[in-house]
């Protein structure tokens, strides 16, 4: 199962979060959580020589994201760019806030 999860790309995770209906800020936060858990699982199972980490450096849990400044949360699906829905939320120091 870990090898199957390890095959997921960041773009596939982005597309899944957008398709699930999350807004920009929620999708961005959940992406970092999913990547952190995926990479942690790969390290715990000592599969990093077989499956590359998506975030080789340590995750920044205090990151900020403002869709108005940083751009929309998007993914590429079959040559088409899809974007998460807009909302009045931003991420400040790893927490979702309303603008």
Rosetta constraint file for C-alpha pairs under 8 A:
AtomPair CA 1 CA 5 HARMONIC 6.26 0.50
AtomPair CA 2 CA 6 HARMONIC 5.93 0.50
AtomPair CA 2 CA 41 HARMONIC 7.29 0.50
AtomPair CA 2 CA 42 HARMONIC 7.13 0.50
AtomPair CA 3 CA 7 HARMONIC 6.43 0.50
AtomPair CA 3 CA 51 HARMONIC 7.62 0.50
AtomPair CA 4 CA 8 HARMONIC 7.30 0.50
AtomPair CA 5 CA 38 HARMONIC 7.17 0.50
AtomPair CA 6 CA 38 HARMONIC 6.87 0.50
AtomPair CA 6 CA 42 HARMONIC 7.31 0.50
AtomPair CA 6 CA 51 HARMONIC 6.29 0.50
AtomPair CA 7 CA 51 HARMONIC 7.72 0.50
AtomPair CA 8 CA 12 HARMONIC 6.17 0.50
AtomPair CA 8 CA 13 HARMONIC 6.87 0.50
AtomPair CA 9 CA 13 HARMONIC 6.39 0.50
AtomPair CA 9 CA 54 HARMONIC 7.92 0.50
AtomPair CA 10 CA 14 HARMONIC 6.14 0.50
AtomPair CA 10 CA 35 HARMONIC 7.73 0.50
AtomPair CA 10 CA 54 HARMONIC 7.17 0.50
AtomPair CA 11 CA 15 HARMONIC 6.13 0.50
AtomPair CA 11 CA 75 HARMONIC 5.59 0.50
AtomPair CA 11 CA 76 HARMONIC 6.78 0.50
AtomPair CA 12 CA 16 HARMONIC 6.16 0.50
AtomPair CA 12 CA 75 HARMONIC 7.62 0.50
AtomPair CA 13 CA 17 HARMONIC 6.28 0.50
AtomPair CA 13 CA 31 HARMONIC 6.83 0.50
AtomPair CA 14 CA 18 HARMONIC 6.26 0.50
AtomPair CA 14 CA 27 HARMONIC 7.40 0.50
AtomPair CA 14 CA 31 HARMONIC 6.67 0.50
AtomPair CA 14 CA 73 HARMONIC 7.87 0.50
AtomPair CA 14 CA 74 HARMONIC 6.81 0.50
AtomPair CA 14 CA 75 HARMONIC 5.64 0.50
AtomPair CA 15 CA 19 HARMONIC 6.02 0.50
AtomPair CA 15 CA 74 HARMONIC 7.45 0.50
AtomPair CA 15 CA 75 HARMONIC 5.34 0.50
AtomPair CA 15 CA 76 HARMONIC 7.36 0.50
AtomPair CA 15 CA 77 HARMONIC 7.26 0.50
AtomPair CA 15 CA 82 HARMONIC 7.54 0.50
AtomPair CA 16 CA 20 HARMONIC 6.09 0.50
AtomPair CA 17 CA 21 HARMONIC 6.77 0.50
AtomPair CA 17 CA 22 HARMONIC 6.12 0.50
AtomPair CA 17 CA 27 HARMONIC 5.67 0.50
AtomPair CA 17 CA 30 HARMONIC 7.83 0.50
AtomPair CA 17 CA 31 HARMONIC 7.57 0.50
AtomPair CA 18 CA 22 HARMONIC 5.76 0.50
AtomPair CA 18 CA 23 HARMONIC 7.44 0.50
AtomPair CA 18 CA 27 HARMONIC 6.80 0.50
AtomPair CA 18 CA 74 HARMONIC 7.63 0.50
AtomPair CA 18 CA 82 HARMONIC 7.66 0.50
AtomPair CA 18 CA 83 HARMONIC 6.64 0.50
AtomPair CA 18 CA 84 HARMONIC 4.99 0.50
AtomPair CA 18 CA 85 HARMONIC 7.78 0.50
AtomPair CA 21 CA 84 HARMONIC 7.16 0.50
AtomPair CA 21 CA 85 HARMONIC 7.29 0.50
AtomPair CA 22 CA 26 HARMONIC 5.73 0.50
AtomPair CA 22 CA 27 HARMONIC 5.37 0.50
AtomPair CA 22 CA 84 HARMONIC 6.51 0.50
AtomPair CA 22 CA 85 HARMONIC 6.94 0.50
AtomPair CA 23 CA 27 HARMONIC 5.90 0.50
AtomPair CA 23 CA 84 HARMONIC 5.24 0.50
AtomPair CA 23 CA 85 HARMONIC 4.64 0.50
AtomPair CA 23 CA 86 HARMONIC 5.66 0.50
AtomPair CA 23 CA 87 HARMONIC 6.16 0.50
AtomPair CA 24 CA 28 HARMONIC 6.16 0.50
AtomPair CA 24 CA 67 HARMONIC 6.68 0.50
AtomPair CA 24 CA 72 HARMONIC 6.36 0.50
AtomPair CA 24 CA 73 HARMONIC 5.26 0.50
AtomPair CA 24 CA 83 HARMONIC 7.97 0.50
AtomPair CA 24 CA 84 HARMONIC 5.16 0.50
AtomPair CA 24 CA 85 HARMONIC 6.01 0.50
AtomPair CA 24 CA 86 HARMONIC 5.86 0.50
AtomPair CA 24 CA 87 HARMONIC 6.95 0.50
AtomPair CA 24 CA 89 HARMONIC 7.81 0.50
AtomPair CA 25 CA 29 HARMONIC 6.21 0.50
AtomPair CA 25 CA 65 HARMONIC 7.05 0.50
AtomPair CA 25 CA 66 HARMONIC 7.55 0.50
AtomPair CA 25 CA 67 HARMONIC 7.39 0.50
AtomPair CA 25 CA 73 HARMONIC 7.88 0.50
AtomPair CA 25 CA 87 HARMONIC 7.81 0.50
AtomPair CA 25 CA 89 HARMONIC 5.90 0.50
AtomPair CA 25 CA 90 HARMONIC 5.45 0.50
AtomPair CA 25 CA 91 HARMONIC 6.17 0.50
AtomPair CA 25 CA 96 HARMONIC 6.84 0.50
AtomPair CA 26 CA 30 HARMONIC 6.07 0.50
AtomPair CA 26 CA 96 HARMONIC 7.35 0.50
AtomPair CA 27 CA 31 HARMONIC 5.94 0.50
AtomPair CA 27 CA 73 HARMONIC 7.23 0.50
AtomPair CA 27 CA 84 HARMONIC 7.37 0.50
AtomPair CA 28 CA 32 HARMONIC 6.54 0.50
AtomPair CA 28 CA 65 HARMONIC 7.76 0.50
AtomPair CA 28 CA 73 HARMONIC 6.67 0.50
AtomPair CA 29 CA 33 HARMONIC 6.43 0.50
AtomPair CA 29 CA 91 HARMONIC 7.58 0.50
AtomPair CA 29 CA 94 HARMONIC 7.43 0.50
AtomPair CA 29 CA 96 HARMONIC 7.91 0.50
AtomPair CA 30 CA 34 HARMONIC 6.03 0.50
AtomPair CA 31 CA 35 HARMONIC 6.08 0.50
AtomPair CA 32 CA 36 HARMONIC 5.99 0.50
AtomPair CA 32 CA 59 HARMONIC 7.78 0.50
AtomPair CA 33 CA 37 HARMONIC 6.21 0.50
AtomPair CA 34 CA 38 HARMONIC 6.01 0.50
AtomPair CA 35 CA 39 HARMONIC 5.94 0.50
AtomPair CA 35 CA 54 HARMONIC 6.71 0.50
AtomPair CA 35 CA 55 HARMONIC 7.30 0.50
AtomPair CA 36 CA 40 HARMONIC 5.92 0.50
AtomPair CA 36 CA 55 HARMONIC 7.61 0.50
AtomPair CA 36 CA 59 HARMONIC 6.78 0.50
AtomPair CA 37 CA 41 HARMONIC 6.05 0.50
AtomPair CA 38 CA 42 HARMONIC 6.36 0.50
AtomPair CA 39 CA 43 HARMONIC 6.24 0.50
AtomPair CA 39 CA 53 HARMONIC 5.52 0.50
AtomPair CA 39 CA 54 HARMONIC 6.75 0.50
AtomPair CA 39 CA 55 HARMONIC 7.19 0.50
AtomPair CA 40 CA 44 HARMONIC 5.99 0.50
AtomPair CA 41 CA 45 HARMONIC 6.10 0.50
AtomPair CA 42 CA 46 HARMONIC 5.99 0.50
AtomPair CA 42 CA 47 HARMONIC 5.11 0.50
AtomPair CA 42 CA 48 HARMONIC 5.86 0.50
AtomPair CA 42 CA 51 HARMONIC 7.30 0.50
AtomPair CA 42 CA 53 HARMONIC 7.55 0.50
AtomPair CA 43 CA 47 HARMONIC 6.17 0.50
AtomPair CA 43 CA 48 HARMONIC 5.93 0.50
AtomPair CA 47 CA 51 HARMONIC 5.87 0.50
AtomPair CA 48 CA 52 HARMONIC 5.62 0.50
AtomPair CA 48 CA 53 HARMONIC 6.64 0.50
AtomPair CA 55 CA 59 HARMONIC 6.80 0.50
AtomPair CA 61 CA 93 HARMONIC 7.15 0.50
AtomPair CA 61 CA 94 HARMONIC 5.48 0.50
AtomPair CA 62 CA 92 HARMONIC 7.32 0.50
AtomPair CA 62 CA 93 HARMONIC 3.89 0.50
AtomPair CA 62 CA 94 HARMONIC 4.45 0.50
AtomPair CA 62 CA 95 HARMONIC 7.93 0.50
AtomPair CA 63 CA 91 HARMONIC 7.41 0.50
AtomPair CA 63 CA 92 HARMONIC 6.65 0.50
AtomPair CA 63 CA 93 HARMONIC 5.02 0.50
AtomPair CA 63 CA 94 HARMONIC 5.19 0.50
AtomPair CA 64 CA 90 HARMONIC 7.60 0.50
AtomPair CA 64 CA 91 HARMONIC 4.90 0.50
AtomPair CA 64 CA 92 HARMONIC 4.47 0.50
AtomPair CA 64 CA 93 HARMONIC 5.34 0.50
AtomPair CA 64 CA 94 HARMONIC 6.21 0.50
AtomPair CA 65 CA 70 HARMONIC 6.50 0.50
AtomPair CA 65 CA 90 HARMONIC 5.85 0.50
AtomPair CA 65 CA 91 HARMONIC 4.85 0.50
AtomPair CA 65 CA 92 HARMONIC 6.65 0.50
AtomPair CA 66 CA 70 HARMONIC 5.57 0.50
AtomPair CA 66 CA 71 HARMONIC 7.49 0.50
AtomPair CA 66 CA 89 HARMONIC 7.91 0.50
AtomPair CA 66 CA 90 HARMONIC 4.99 0.50
AtomPair CA 66 CA 91 HARMONIC 6.47 0.50
AtomPair CA 67 CA 71 HARMONIC 4.70 0.50
AtomPair CA 67 CA 72 HARMONIC 5.05 0.50
AtomPair CA 67 CA 73 HARMONIC 7.23 0.50
AtomPair CA 67 CA 90 HARMONIC 7.08 0.50
AtomPair CA 68 CA 72 HARMONIC 7.37 0.50
AtomPair CA 72 CA 83 HARMONIC 6.40 0.50
AtomPair CA 72 CA 84 HARMONIC 6.96 0.50
AtomPair CA 72 CA 86 HARMONIC 7.97 0.50
AtomPair CA 73 CA 83 HARMONIC 5.67 0.50
AtomPair CA 73 CA 84 HARMONIC 5.62 0.50
AtomPair CA 74 CA 81 HARMONIC 6.55 0.50
AtomPair CA 74 CA 82 HARMONIC 5.48 0.50
AtomPair CA 74 CA 83 HARMONIC 4.22 0.50
AtomPair CA 74 CA 84 HARMONIC 6.27 0.50
AtomPair CA 75 CA 81 HARMONIC 5.63 0.50
AtomPair CA 75 CA 82 HARMONIC 5.43 0.50
AtomPair CA 75 CA 83 HARMONIC 6.54 0.50
AtomPair CA 76 CA 80 HARMONIC 5.44 0.50
AtomPair CA 76 CA 81 HARMONIC 4.45 0.50
AtomPair CA 76 CA 82 HARMONIC 6.21 0.50
AtomPair CA 77 CA 81 HARMONIC 6.22 0.50
AtomPair CA 77 CA 82 HARMONIC 7.01 0.50
AtomPair CA 88 CA 98 HARMONIC 5.55 0.50
AtomPair CA 88 CA 99 HARMONIC 5.48 0.50
AtomPair CA 89 CA 96 HARMONIC 6.45 0.50
AtomPair CA 89 CA 97 HARMONIC 5.42 0.50
AtomPair CA 89 CA 98 HARMONIC 4.31 0.50
AtomPair CA 89 CA 99 HARMONIC 5.65 0.50
AtomPair CA 90 CA 96 HARMONIC 5.71 0.50
AtomPair CA 90 CA 97 HARMONIC 5.38 0.50
AtomPair CA 90 CA 98 HARMONIC 6.21 0.50
AtomPair CA 90 CA 99 HARMONIC 6.45 0.50
AtomPair CA 91 CA 95 HARMONIC 5.27 0.50
AtomPair CA 91 CA 96 HARMONIC 4.47 0.50
AtomPair CA 91 CA 97 HARMONIC 5.94 0.50
AtomPair CA 92 CA 96 HARMONIC 6.46 0.50
AtomPair CA 92 CA 97 HARMONIC 6.86 0.50
